[in-house]
Structure formats: structure tokens, C-alpha cells
Amino acid sequence: MNEQRYNAIIADDHAIVRAGLKDALEKPGLIEPEGIKVLAEAGDGLSAIAEIRKHRPSLLLLDVSMPMAGGVEVLVEARRWSKETKVVVLTGISAVGLVSDLIEAGVDGLFSKASDNTEFYRKLPGILRGQRHISEYFLKILEETPRPPVLTDRERQTLNMILAGRSNKEIAEGLGISIKTVDKHRTSLMQKLNVHSVPQLMARALKEGMIDPSKEL
């Protein structure tokens, strides 16, 4: 009896990346004997969620830096709408905070776009059958890099608005808090992230994966 043929959705905001992944997945014998049929592609996070709800695929290949909805958000929604879908992230981002968030959210596979394809091709069949794999590339980053400081929800909201160029008054009005409280959150952010200016704050936040550079702030 022939083994089940798997199917997939590819979510990445670069068409050339989606095309390459589609060719690799569907090629018989490269990953699966009969190939993995690609049911749909998505160039942004919201489209990815819609396609997951529609198709409930065996596999979701997901980039984390996309417009409309980030990788962790898409992963959570995939779990909500299609519990059997295996979610595999292929990313060029190596921020320890983001890597930790993906692992804690239950990603089935995590691979770096900077690494050779061999590991991805070799490990994907096992992931489809229930195994979990985190690339050594990311495990090494987690081992060698301290986890970034934890921000409160309000601090994260304040951070996003600071990086969007909002004044303290605008932040206070947007969040429904006093200007004095905004000052308190700003000071706390600077202390936690060990920075002394907004440009330093942006650089550190991006490095640690605290904000998604693909989203409008």
C-alpha cells in the first residue's frame, strides 16, 4: 500500500524563494518519494492564515518576517485552525528572542536560510511524521547568547510607538496613560536594554527580535 502523499502551503514574501521551495517540495524523491504537493502560496501573514484555514495542509513552510502578520502570530493561528499541520520555519533572522518565542510556541522545525539545504531535506520527512527538529545553528545561538530582558505588554507598546516616531504626548493619548507614565516606561526600556538613545533602542530591539521589521509600527 502506498504511503500517504503530503501537501503543503508556502508562506514567504519573496516570490523567488517560494518558487525554489515549491520546486524542491514537489520534486519526486528529493524529500518524499512522490513529492509534496504545494496547495497554495502566500506572500503575507494574513494570506497565510487564510490559506491554512482553507486547506489545512500537512505542512506549512513559513518565513517569520512578512507583512500583515509575523511568523509567531501565523504559527499560533495555524495551531488554532489546523492542529495536525506541521509548521516549519525557514528564516534569515537569528535574534535570540524570536528564536526562543518560536520554540516556546511549538514550532515543529526551525531552519536557517543561511545554512545548506541538506539538513532541511534530510530532516523534513521525520518532521512530517511527528518528529521535531531545531537546527544546530539556532541551538548554538541559544546556548551562546543570553536571553533578552522581558518587557511588559505596556513597555512593548511604548517601544513600538517610540520607534514609530511618536512623541510622549502622542503615546500617552494613544495608550490612555499620563505623560509621566510614558516617561517611566521609556526610562525602564532604556535601562532594561542598556541603551541611551532612540537609535540605540531601535538597533537593540531589532537585534533581539523584539519588533518585526516587516510590520508598520
C-alpha positions as CSV (number, residue, x, y, z in Angstrom):
1,M,0.0,0.0,0.0
2,N,1.4,3.4,-1.0
3,E,2.2,5.8,1.8
4,Q,0.2,9.0,2.2
5,R,1.2,11.8,0.0
6,Y,1.8,15.0,1.9
7,N,0.8,18.5,0.9
8,A,2.0,22.0,1.8
9,I,1.5,25.7,1.9
10,I,4.5,28.0,1.4
11,A,4.4,31.4,3.1
12,D,7.2,33.8,2.3
13,D,7.1,37.4,1.0
14,H,9.7,36.7,-1.7
15,A,8.3,35.1,-4.8
16,I,11.7,33.7,-5.9
17,V,12.0,31.9,-2.5
18,R,8.5,30.4,-2.9
19,A,9.3,29.2,-6.4
20,G,12.5,27.5,-5.2
21,L,10.8,25.8,-2.3
22,K,7.9,24.7,-4.5
23,D,10.3,23.0,-6.9
24,A,12.1,21.3,-4.1
25,L,9.0,20.1,-2.4
26,E,7.3,18.7,-5.5
27,K,10.3,17.0,-7.0
28,P,9.8,13.2,-6.6
29,G,12.5,11.6,-4.5
30,L,14.2,14.7,-3.2
31,I,12.2,14.9,0.1
32,E,9.4,12.4,-0.3
33,P,9.2,9.6,-2.9
34,E,6.2,11.1,-4.6
35,G,7.0,14.7,-3.8
36,I,5.0,17.1,-1.6
37,K,2.1,18.8,-3.4
38,V,2.0,22.6,-2.9
39,L,-1.6,23.6,-2.5
40,A,-1.1,27.3,-2.1
41,E,1.4,30.1,-1.7
42,A,1.1,33.3,0.5
43,G,3.1,36.5,0.4
44,D,1.9,37.9,3.7
45,G,0.9,36.7,7.1
46,L,-2.9,37.2,6.8
47,S,-3.0,35.4,3.4
48,A,-1.1,32.5,5.1
49,I,-3.7,32.2,7.8
50,A,-6.5,32.3,5.3
51,E,-4.9,29.5,3.2
52,I,-4.3,27.4,6.4
53,R,-8.0,27.7,7.3
54,K,-9.0,26.8,3.7
55,H,-6.7,23.8,3.1
56,R,-5.5,22.5,6.5
57,P,-2.3,21.2,4.9
58,S,0.2,18.6,6.2
59,L,2.9,21.2,6.2
60,L,3.3,24.9,6.4
61,L,6.7,26.3,5.4
62,L,6.8,29.7,7.0
63,D,9.1,32.8,7.0
64,V,8.9,34.9,10.1
65,S,9.4,38.4,8.6
66,M,6.3,39.1,6.5
67,P,3.8,41.9,6.1
68,M,0.5,41.9,7.8
69,A,1.2,39.2,10.4
70,G,4.6,37.9,11.8
71,G,5.7,34.3,12.0
72,V,4.8,33.7,15.6
73,E,1.3,35.1,15.1
74,V,0.8,32.8,12.0
75,L,2.2,29.8,13.9
76,V,-0.4,30.4,16.7
77,E,-3.2,30.8,14.2
78,A,-2.1,27.6,12.4
79,R,-2.3,25.7,15.6
80,R,-5.8,27.1,16.2
81,W,-7.2,26.3,12.8
82,S,-5.3,23.1,11.8
83,K,-3.8,21.2,14.7
84,E,-2.4,18.5,12.5
85,T,-0.4,20.9,10.3
86,K,3.4,20.7,10.9
87,V,4.8,24.2,11.0
88,V,8.4,24.6,9.7
89,V,10.1,28.0,9.8
90,L,12.8,29.0,7.4
91,T,14.3,32.3,8.3
92,G,17.3,34.6,7.9
93,I,16.7,36.2,11.3
94,S,18.7,34.9,14.2
95,A,17.6,37.1,17.0
96,V,17.6,35.0,20.2
97,G,14.3,36.5,21.4
98,L,12.5,35.5,18.2
99,V,14.1,32.0,18.2
100,S,13.0,31.4,21.8
101,D,9.5,32.6,21.0
102,L,9.1,30.2,18.1
103,I,10.4,27.3,20.1
104,E,8.1,28.1,23.0
105,A,5.2,28.5,20.6
106,G,5.7,24.9,19.5
107,V,7.3,25.2,16.0
108,D,7.9,21.7,14.6
109,G,11.0,22.6,12.6
110,L,13.4,25.6,12.6
111,F,16.0,26.1,9.9
112,S,18.2,29.0,8.8
113,K,18.2,30.3,5.3
114,A,21.9,30.9,5.7
115,S,22.5,27.1,6.1
116,D,23.0,24.4,3.5
117,N,19.8,22.8,2.1
118,T,21.0,19.3,3.1
119,E,19.8,19.5,6.7
120,F,16.4,20.7,5.6
121,Y,15.9,18.0,3.0
122,R,17.1,15.3,5.4
123,K,15.0,16.3,8.4
124,L,11.7,17.3,6.8
125,P,10.4,13.7,6.3
126,G,10.8,13.0,10.0
127,I,9.0,16.2,10.9
128,L,6.1,15.3,8.7
129,R,5.8,12.1,10.7
130,G,5.8,13.7,14.1
131,Q,9.4,14.4,15.0
132,R,10.7,17.9,15.9
133,H,14.0,19.5,14.8
134,I,15.7,22.7,15.7
135,S,18.8,23.4,13.6
136,E,22.1,23.3,15.3
137,Y,22.7,26.8,14.0
138,F,19.9,28.1,16.3
139,L,20.7,25.8,19.2
140,K,24.2,27.2,19.2
141,I,22.8,30.8,19.2
142,L,20.6,30.0,22.2
143,E,23.5,28.4,24.1
144,E,25.9,31.3,23.5
145,T,23.6,34.3,23.7
146,P,21.8,35.5,26.9
147,R,18.0,35.7,26.6
148,P,17.0,39.4,26.2
149,P,15.2,41.1,29.0
150,V,11.4,40.5,29.3
151,L,9.3,43.5,28.5
152,T,5.8,44.1,29.9
153,D,2.9,44.4,27.4
154,R,2.8,48.2,28.1
155,E,6.6,48.5,27.7
156,R,6.3,46.7,24.3
157,Q,3.5,49.0,23.2
158,T,5.5,52.1,24.3
159,L,8.6,50.7,22.5
160,N,6.7,50.3,19.2
161,M,5.3,53.8,19.4
162,I,8.7,55.3,20.2
163,L,10.2,53.6,17.2
164,A,7.3,54.9,15.1
165,G,8.4,58.4,16.0
166,R,5.5,59.3,18.3
167,S,6.0,62.0,20.9
168,N,5.4,61.3,24.6
169,K,2.1,63.2,24.3
170,E,1.0,61.1,21.4
171,I,2.0,57.9,23.2
172,A,0.1,59.0,26.3
173,E,-3.0,59.7,24.2
174,G,-2.7,56.5,22.2
175,L,-2.4,54.3,25.3
176,G,-4.7,56.3,27.6
177,I,-2.0,56.9,30.2
178,S,-0.3,60.0,31.6
179,I,2.9,61.6,30.1
180,K,4.6,60.8,33.4
181,T,3.8,57.1,33.0
182,V,5.2,57.3,29.4
183,D,8.4,58.7,30.8
184,K,8.5,55.9,33.3
185,H,8.1,53.3,30.6
186,R,10.7,55.0,28.4
187,T,13.2,55.0,31.3
188,S,12.5,51.4,32.1
189,L,13.1,50.4,28.4
190,M,16.4,52.2,28.3
191,Q,17.6,50.6,31.5
192,K,16.4,47.1,30.5
193,L,18.0,47.3,27.1
194,N,21.1,49.2,28.3
195,V,20.8,51.9,25.7
196,H,20.9,55.7,25.9
197,S,19.2,57.0,22.7
198,V,16.3,56.1,20.4
199,P,18.6,54.9,17.5
200,Q,20.3,52.6,20.0
201,L,16.9,51.5,21.2
202,M,15.8,50.6,17.7
203,A,19.1,48.8,16.9
204,R,18.8,46.7,20.1
205,A,15.1,45.9,19.7
206,L,15.7,44.7,16.1
207,K,18.7,42.7,17.1
208,E,16.8,40.9,19.9
209,G,13.7,40.3,17.7
210,M,11.5,42.4,20.0
211,I,9.9,44.1,17.0
212,D,9.1,42.8,13.5
213,P,10.9,44.9,10.8
214,S,8.3,43.9,8.2
215,K,5.4,45.5,10.0
216,E,4.4,49.1,10.1
217,L,4.7,50.4,13.6
